[in-house]
Amino acid sequence: MPGPLDRIKVLELTQIIAGPYCGVALADLGAEVVKLESPEGDAARKIGQFAPGESKAFHGLNRGKRGLVLNLASPDGRAVAHRLIRDFDVFVTNVRPGVAERIGVDYETLRQFRPDLIYFDVTGFGERGPSSHRAGSDAMVQAYSGLVAGDLKVAPNGAPEQITATAPSDYIAALGGAMGVCAALYHRERTGEGQRISTSLLGAGLALQAPWAADVPVSDSILIEPLRRMMSEMRESGASYAEMIEARRSRPTQGKAFRIYYSGYPVRDGAIILGALTPQNRDQIRTALGITDDPIDDDDFNAIGPEADAVVARVEAQIRSKLASGTMAEWMARLDAAGAPASPVNWLEDMADDPQVVAMNLMRSIDHPLTGPERHVGPLVEMSETETGTDRSAPPLDSETDAILLEHGFEEPEIVRLRASGAIGAASST
């Protein structure tokens, strides 16, 4: 069954995560995605490569796509791109600011060849302002947007400790781009107009913190302004990053009392996360753990009063002691029986075979022409009337260049000449 974006064709010039994952999302919705790579290939091919030019990172971030190697540094390569774009609905890129213009694949240039083109680009810091010219990576934007400091983590050597299990801003920017492309296609269907869409890693980093990044004076005057003054004074006095994080961590807040039911605790054979958001949830956890002397949800409990910290410390110690006395299976059975929100802390390498993941069909089987059977995380959304997902693997470098060009009107002698000139084809074959 065709996907909802069946017959939509996407030309993609991307690497690493933010751009490529946008292409994956569009491929999962049924679009035909052709990935343009330089003669050296996407840099993600080198991240933990297990064979020349093949890596788990590249396979996961580029499944569902076809591949075409094009040297956009050459005039002939640019001419190929300009000829190809006439047949494509969407162009996706995450090249550094200024690069698209230099190699002739910016929006203003490409729309000359396809006036109704949908053009999506993602940058680190956006296209306006004092940082717009800067290259951007997820780690940089975690720091700039407040994500790193907001997580209140610091390495043993006193350095900031960023989120390393994933690249949150990259993925949010990619999904925002896919959402924008779908909206722009709908707009084009009604009006015939193409348009440029953009996201930034900085915007994505703020979106991940939207409620807390907001400026709400009536609320902020109570908690945020004193915090801002404290941080300013500490900076002026020469306090270290570790000292500033500790000051923030130990500062009384309205949420501190409730955080103990929205936190992680060790058990005998691992760890469990509690995820209570309501008084009812917290009561369920108290029932499962046998805690009967917690006043945190009483109407007369003052969460920022002078005695609150001692009460919170006492209850937290009870929770920690009780959970440490049993195994993960024992406590999950009791928590589940009480309807309490809790989860074991799983290891990622076990998730492909997790019963819930299997039941939800969240992993999809794909055959790669070089490496054989693989399982990858499948589409983020399911639809009742149209199929989502793809069984196409990530493209081996330069495996389909000639075939794609032939499909788009290039003649075989032309392709031979382009290869000889270095306009197309992998570096090893030119």
N, C-alpha and C positions, 0 to 999 in steps of 0.2 A: 504494500500500500504506500503510495507517495506521501511524503511529509508535507506539512503546511507551506513550506517554501519551495516546493517542487518547481523546477524550471527557472528559479532565481539563480543567477550565476555571480559568484563572488571572486574577485581577484585580490589576493592578499600579499602584501609585502611587509612581513613582520618577523620578529624573532623574540626569543626568551618566553615571556608569559602573557603579558596584557593583550598584545595584538593576536598572538596565536590562539589564546583561549576564546576570544571573540569569534574567530573562525570556526573553532570546534563547536561552539554553541549554535552557530548558523548552520553548520553541517548537520548537527543533531536535529535541526528543524527541517531538513530536507534540501537545503541549498547545495548546489555544486560549488565547491570551494577549490580554487587553484592557487597553490602557494608558490609565490615567486621567491627563489633563493639566489643568492650571489654564487659565483663559481666555487667559493669556499664553503658554502652551506650555512644554515642557521647556526648561531653560536651554541644553541642548546644541544646540538648533536655531539658536542664535546663534553657535556656535563655528565661525568661518570660513564663515558662510552664503554660498551662491552665488546664492540667491534668497530672498525673504522667508520666514523660518521653515524653510528647508531647508538642511541642511549635511551634508557627508560624515560628520561625527561622529555626527549624529543618525541618519542612514540606517544606518550600520554597527552602532550600538548598539540599534537598535529594529526591525530587520528581523524578519519573522515575526509581527508583532503587528497587532491592530486598534486603533483609537483612539477615545476618548470624552472630550470636554471637559466637565469638571465643576467647578463652583465650590464647593469644600468649605468656604469661608468663610461661605457662606449656609446658613441652616436648611433651605431646600428642597434645596440640593445635598447636604447630609448625609443627608437623607431618601432621596434617590435612591440614594446609596451603600448605605444600610442595606437598601433594597429589593432592590438588585442582588445583594448578597452572598449572599442565600439560594440563588442559582443557581450559585455559584462554589465550587470545591473549595479553592482556594488564594488567599491574599492576600499580595502581595510589596510591601515598602516600604523605602525608605532615607531617610525624612524625619528631620530633626534631632530629638534627644531632647526629648520634651515636646510636639512638634507633633501627633503622631497623637492623643494624648489631647485636645488642644485642638480638633481638627477632627472628633472623633468616629469615628476609624477605628483606634483601638488594639485590641489583641486582646480585652480584656475586653468592650469594647462590641460588636465585630463577632460574637463567639461567641454573643451573645444571639440573633442572627438566624440564625446557622448554627453549631449546637453542635459539629459535627464538623469545623470549619474548620481547615485547615492555614495557619498565619500565620507568615510569615518576615519578619524585619526585620534590617537591617544598619546598624550605627552605627560611628562612628569609634573610640570607646574603650570600648564595652560599656555595660552597664546598671548596673554597681556600681562603687564606688570614687571617688576624688577627681576623676578626669577624666571621669566618666561624663556630665556635663552638657555637655561641650564638643562643638562641631561638629568634624567630622573630615574632612580631605581626604587624598588619597594622599600628597601632598608632606609634610604635617604628620606622618603616621604613618611615612613613610620616615625622618624625622628622629628621632622619638620611639623607634622600635623598634630603632634601631641600623643600619638599612640604609644610610643615607647615610654615616655614619662608617666602616662596615664595608667600603664600596667604596673607601676610601682616596683619594677624589678631592677636589681643592680647586680652586676657580676662580682665575684669575690675580690677582684682587683679594683673595684670601685668604678668600673666603666659602665656605661649604659648597656642594657641587655635587650636586644631587639627580639621580636617574634621571629622564630626561625623555622617552625614546623610548617609554615605556609607563607604565602605572600599576599596578605589580605587586600591591599590597595590594588595590586595587579588584577586580581580576580574580580573585585567589585567594578573596577573601571571597564574590564572586558565585558561583563554582563550588562553594564549600563550601555555600552556600545551596541551590543546585540539588540537590546531593547530599543535603542534609538534607530537602528537600521530597520527593524520591523515597523516602527511607527512611521519612518520616512517612506518605506515602501507603500504603506497604506495611504499616506498623503499623496504619493505619486500616482497611485491607482485612481484617486479621485480628481487630481488636478493636472497630472502630467508633469509636475515640477520635480526635478531632482534637488538635492541640497547637501550641504556639508554638515556633518555631525562631529562633535568633539567631546571627549572626556579627558580628565586628568587624574593622575594618581593622587595628587593633593586633594582634589574634590572627593575622590573615593575614600581617602583616609578620614576626611571630615564626616562624610556620610556614615561611616561606621560608628561615629561618636555623636550622631546628630542631636540626641536629646541633651547631652552634656556640653556640646560645643555651642549650644544656643545662648544668646544673650537675653536673659529674662530678669530685668533689674529688680522687680519686686522680690524675687527669690534670691538672686545673686548677692544682694546687699547683706544677706544674713551669713552666707557661707563663702561665696566666691571672692568678694572684695577683701575680707580678712586674709584669705589664703593668698591673694595676689600681693597684698602688702607684706605678708610674711616672706614670700619668695623674693620680693624685691630687696628687702632688708638683708636676707641671707646672701644674695648675690653680691650686694654692696660690701658685705663683711668678708667676702672671700670664701664662703662655705663651699665644700666640695659637692659634687653631684650626689655622692652616696649620702652625705649629711642632709641634703635637701630632700632626697627621696624618703629618708627615715623620718624627717620632720612631717612630711605629708602623710606618711603611713600612720604615725602615732597621733595625729591631730583628731580630736573628737569630731564626729560627723553624725548626722541623723541616721545614716544607713549602716553604721558600724554594728549596731545591735542585731540587725537582721542578716548581716553578712555571714554570721556563723551558721546559718541554715542554707546558705548559698555558697558553699565552699567545699574544698576537698579534704579528706581525712585518710590516714593510712589504716589498713586492716592487716591481718596477719600475713596475707599472701598477695598484697597489692594495695589498691586504694579505691575509694568510693567518692563520688561527687554527689553532694546534696544540692537540690535545685529548687528550694521552696521560694515561692513568690508571694504567697498569701498567708494570712493567719491560719486558714484551714490546712494548707500544706504543712505549715510548721507543727500544727497539732498532730498531723499524721506521723511526722517524724518523731515527735515526742512519744507518741503511742508505741511506735516500733522500738524505740530505744528505752522505754520505761522512765522517761524524765517527767517528774511531777512537780518540780519546784522552780519552774521558769516563769518569771513575771514579765517577760519582754513584751508580750501582747496585751498586758493589762492596760486598761484605760488610763490609769494613774502613773504608768511608767514613763519617766522622762529620759528619752534616748540620748539627750545631750547634757543631762544633769551631772552634777559632780560625783554621784554614786554609780552612774551607769557603767563605767569601765570595769569596776569590780564585779558587777553582776554579769556582764558579758563574759569576762574572763572565767568566772566560775562555771557558767553554763557551757562555754566552749570546752573547758577542761573535762566536763562530764561527757560531752559528746565524743571528744577525742579518746578518752579512756574506754568508754563502752565499745566504740567501733574497733579499737585496737585489740580488744579481747576476742574477736571472732574472725572468721574467714569471710572472704568476699561472698561466697555462695550462701553462707549462713545469714549474713546481714541483708543481702539482696532478697532472700526469701521472706524475711520479716518485714522489710520495707515495702516490698511488693504487696504482701498480704494486707498491709495497712493502707495501701493506695498512695504511699508516699513517693514524691518525685526524687528519684535517685538513680544513679547509673554507675556500673563498674567503670574504672579507667582502663580502657582496652589499649592494646598495642596495635599500631597501624598494620603491621605485617600479618595480623590475624584476621583483618576485617573482610578480605575477599571471600572467606569461607564462613563468616558469621551468619548464623541462622536467619537473623532479621534482614541482613543485606541480601542473602540468597532469596528469601521469600519475596522481597521487593524487586528482585531482578535489577539491582543497582549496578552490578558488574556485567559487562557484555563481552562475549567471546569474539575475537577478531583473529584472522590468520594474516600474519605478515609474510610477504614473499621471501624475505631473507631469514627471519628468525622463527617462523612457524606460529603455532597457537599462542595467543596472549589473551589475557582478560584485562579490560580497562573499565574505569568508572564510566557509566553510560550517561544518557541525557538527564539533565536536571529536572525536566518537566515531562509528564505524561499527558496525553490528550485522548479523549474518549473516541473521537471520530477520525483522527489522523495519526499516523505512526510517527514516533520520534526515535532518534538514535540512528546509528550507522554501523555497518559492518566493514567499512573500508579502513584499512590500516594507515598509519603515517607513511608518506611516500619515501622510498629510498632515494637518495640524492641522484637527480638526473635520470630517473627511470622512465619518465613519461614526457620529457621535453619534446621530443620529435613528434610523438603521437598527438599531443595537445596542439602543436603548431599546425600539423596536417589537418586537424579538425577545424581549425580557424582560417583555412584558406591559403596557408603557406605551401609552396611546391617543394618537392624533395631537393631539387638543385639549389633552391634558396636556402634550405636548412643546412645542406652541406657547406655552402658558402659562409653562413652565419657561424657554424661551428669552427670553420677554418680561421675566421677572423677573431674568434674569442668572444663574440657577442652572446652566444648561448653555450651551455654545456659546463660541466664541472671542471674545476681547475686541473684535475688529474687527467682529463680527457682532451685537453686543448694544448 
